[in-house]
Amino acid sequence: MDRRTLKRLDEELREYLDSMVEGMGRPERRAAMAAYVTGLLLDGERKSIQPMAARLVDNASETEAMRQRLQECVVISGWSDAEVFRRLGQKLERELPGLEAFVLDDTGFPKKGTHSAGVARQYSGTLGRIDNCQVAVSLHLAGENGSGCIGMQMYLPEAWAKDTARRKKAGIPEDVGLTEKWRLALAQLDSALASGVRKHVVLADPGYGDCGDFRDGLVERGLDYVVGIKGETSVWPPGSTPTIRKKPPGSRGRPSSRHYDDKHPPVLVGVMAKELKYRAVSWREGSRGWQSSRFAAVRIRTAHRHMNGVPPGDEQWLLCQWPQGAQAPTKFWLSSLPADTSIRTLVRLAKLRWRIERDYQEMKQELGLDHFEGRTWRGFHHHATLCAMAHGFLALRRALSPPGPGEMDAA
């Protein structure tokens, strides 16, 4: 935003920031938190501390004092990221219209060197490759009218989890260890639900959806899901009735625990998807008109480790996409939504996951989420939390004054 726009929204922004930072320490700290968010919202090529400080003051002689206040706020102050996200989740839940989903994903932050907390050569979906970077898992509330980040935590690679010296230097808390990304995701959902955010359907890509323990964790929490999976996933096809074969009378040994259906044995999703019947489904209007593709949806049961005696999963939806002109189906989802759910609803929710990609794009390009230059655990998370706070303000503003049709397009 330019200064003129921000000045026009001064009262609205002040009320928003007051609701986010109230009670978060001394007035000087709260003022610094508000100034940091204002700096993130202001136009500027870099959103690191020094250039933001220069943009926040009217007189260049005041830049250093502002820089010190921002530095203290983000790198040293002990305010609670969890409390800010709790308030942000409650506010978006109350005020952002049309919310209907939790969206989970992780994003990468390219880094040079080895000293920044959590940096390592690791895979980043954002970069599409293994590179030197930090990776953070985040939770977002989403609907067709907007979305916002209500949780973010850095994933700590094994090399960092076991390196006491590096942990201490980067200020990594003792209770933070090697935790799988899907477990971080479930913990963020737990925090959101505990704060009073309503239960919504959970959306995620195959990095999470392929994990049976993650899907089971959602079911245990009473959360429905529409999650991506890979074509190599094994399922019991429609119409199958897998049962355990009875042991012949008089035979020795343990009874078999494997399930069988000779007429409908388990099959890979990517193979079975080629035999399904597809129909055209439209899901969202974009700059090129209504987005449409071909989809098929059938009821299946997962066959994870069925050779080792793992029983069939509960019946659920398998949604497949086969775009016109593609040689084979390209995308697959599992969903625990009820059996009477329409294919149009399944498609619309599966495609709603684009909101998190939009959030990442806005948070990085407009608000400088990946511009933080510090090396500490606290600094990274304070910066990310304040970026989410700034983005929440934008999300609410855009919901009140939505863009014209096609301005927010997605694939």
C-alpha positions, -999 to +999 in steps of 0.1 A: +000+000+000+012+036-006+012+061+022-020+078+009-040+046+010-026+036+044-035+070+058-070+067+045-073+034+064-055+047+095-085+044+119-094+009+106-058-003+108-053+011+142-084-007+156-073-039+139-038-037+153-050-028+188-072-059+188-041-080+179-015-066+203-036-056+233-020-069+265+012-080+247+036-063+270+045-026+276+031+001+254+065+005+237+064-031+226+029-029+213+037+002+194+067-015+178+046-045+168+021-021+152+049-002+135+064-034+121+030-045+106+026-010+091+061-013+076+051-046+060+020-031+045+038-001+030+051-003-005+088-011-008+111-035-025+125-050+007+106-057+039+136-064+061+141-042+092+165-015+079+145-004+048+112-007+067+126+016+094+136+042+068+101+041+053+084+045+087+100+078+098+095+113+084+131+123+092+161+103+082+177+111+116+151+090+132+158+058+112+183+043+135+161+046+166+132+030+146+155+002+134+164-005+170+127-006+181+118-030+153+149-052+160+140-054+197+104-063+189+112-091+164+145-106+176+145-101+213+110-095+228+093-126+242+057-120+231+037-150+222+033-160+185+006-186+196-015-158+212-014-136+181-024-166+159-052-174+184-066-139+181-061-138+143-079-171+139-108-159+160-111-126+141-110-143+107-135-169+118-159-141+129-154-116+101-142-132+069-173-143+050-178-177+035-151-196+053-154-233+048-120-250+049-088-254+068-059-256+043-025-270+052+008-269+034+045-260+038+066-233+021+103-229+016+126-199+022+159-200+002+189-192+024+227-190+021+250-204+047+244-228+076+237-206+106+200-195+102+177-217+124+165-248+106+184-241+073+195-273+055+196-289+021+161-302+019+132-305-005+109-275-009+077-277-029+079-239-033+113-243-051+104-276-067+138-291-058+162-299-030+181-267-020+195-248+009+164-235+027+142-232+057+108-249+055+077-239+075+043-256+079+013-233+079-025-235+085-049-212+068-086-206+070-102-203+035-133-197+015-141-185-020-141-149-007-107-149+010-082-167+032-056-160+059-028-177+077-036-187+113-005-208+122+031-212+111+060-232+125+094-240+111+102-276+104+134-286+122+156-310+101+173-339+119+207-323+116+195-294+136+174-314+161+205-333+172+231-304+172+230-289+207+255-261+199+237-249+168+204-251+186+216-229+214+232-203+191+199-200+171+178-200+203+157-231+194+136-240+224+144-272+242+109-287+236+113-284+198+126-316+183+124-336+152+087-337+143+072-348+110+055-321+091+021-338+093+024-338+131+031-301+130+000-297+109-022-316+133-008-295+162-017-263+144-053-277+139-055-285+176-045-250+185-070-235+161-098-257+175-089-250+211-091-212+203-127-215+193-123-218+155-151-240+141-145-273+125-140-271+088-131-296+061-093-300+058-076-295+024-040-306+017-017-318-011-003-353-014+026-344+009+001-348+037-028-367+021-006-397+013+001-401+050-025-425+065-016-414+101-024-378+091-057-388+077-065-409+108-056-379+129-081-358+111-108-385+116-100-387+153-105-349+156-139-352+138-126-333+107-136-342+072-110-339+045-103-336+008-066-344+004-044-351-026-028-384-031-004-399-056-014-424-083+007-451-066-017-453-037-034-488-034-071-490-029-099-516-029-120-507-060-157-499-061-179-530-055-152-549-036-160-567-004-126-577+011-129-604+038-106-626+058-105-662+045-114-688+070-088-713+079-095-748+066-106-772+094-077-791+109-050-769+095-022-756+117-007-722+123-021-688+130-053-677+113-047-654+084-052-616+090-052-607+053-082-595+035-091-609+000-115-602-028-105-623-058-129-606-082-119-570-071-083-571-057-065-539-046-054-517-075-032-486-079-053-455-081-035-444-113-043-476-130-080-478-119-086-441-127-081-449-164-112-471-164-136-447-148-162-426-165-155-389-166-177-358-169-170-321-173-172-301-140-168-264-136-157-250-103-147-213-104-149-183-127-115-168-136-100-144-161-105-169-189-141-177-179-153-207-158-125-232-150-135-267-161-120-301-165-131-337-165-136-356-132-147-390-119-157-398-084-162-433-069-164-449-034-134-469-025-115-482+006-078-477+011-056-509+009-026-495+027-003-525+036-030-550+030-003-576+023+007-572+059-028-577+073-038-541+076-076-541+073-094-520+046-100-484+054-134-469+058-154-463+026-146-428+012-145-409-020-118-411-046-118-381-069-098-382-102-090-355-127-083-362-164-079-330-183-089-330-220-059-338-241-039-354-213-026-390-219-038-402-185-055-389-153-033-363-136-046-356-101-062-377-074-079-369-040-093-389-011-123-374+008-141-385+039-172-364+031-206-382+032-216-406+005-243-382-008-218-354-015-220-342-051-191-344-074-193-307-080-188-301-042-159-325-042-142-307-071-149-272-057-133-281-024-104-299-039-097-268-060-101-244-031-066-254-020-053-228-044-061-202-017-030-212+003-008-207-028-023-173-032-017-165+004+020-175+001+023-154-030+008-123-013+027-128+019+060-131+001+057-107-027+036-080-010+045-084+026+081-097+026+075-130+044+108-143+030+128-111+035+137-117+071+175-115+075+179-127+111+192-162+121+172-170+153+142-192+158+123-164+177+131-138+150+119-160+122+086-168+139+080-133+151+085-120+116+062-147+101+035-140+127+035-103+120+034-110+083+003-132+089-012-103+109-006-079+081-020-104+056-051-108+078-058-071+075-055-073+038-078-103+036-105-086+056-102-054+035-105-073+003-135-092+015-152-059+023-142-044-011-137-075-034-119-072-067-137-075-100-144-110-116-112-126-128-088-105-108-079-134-085-075-163-108-061-197-101-053-229-120 
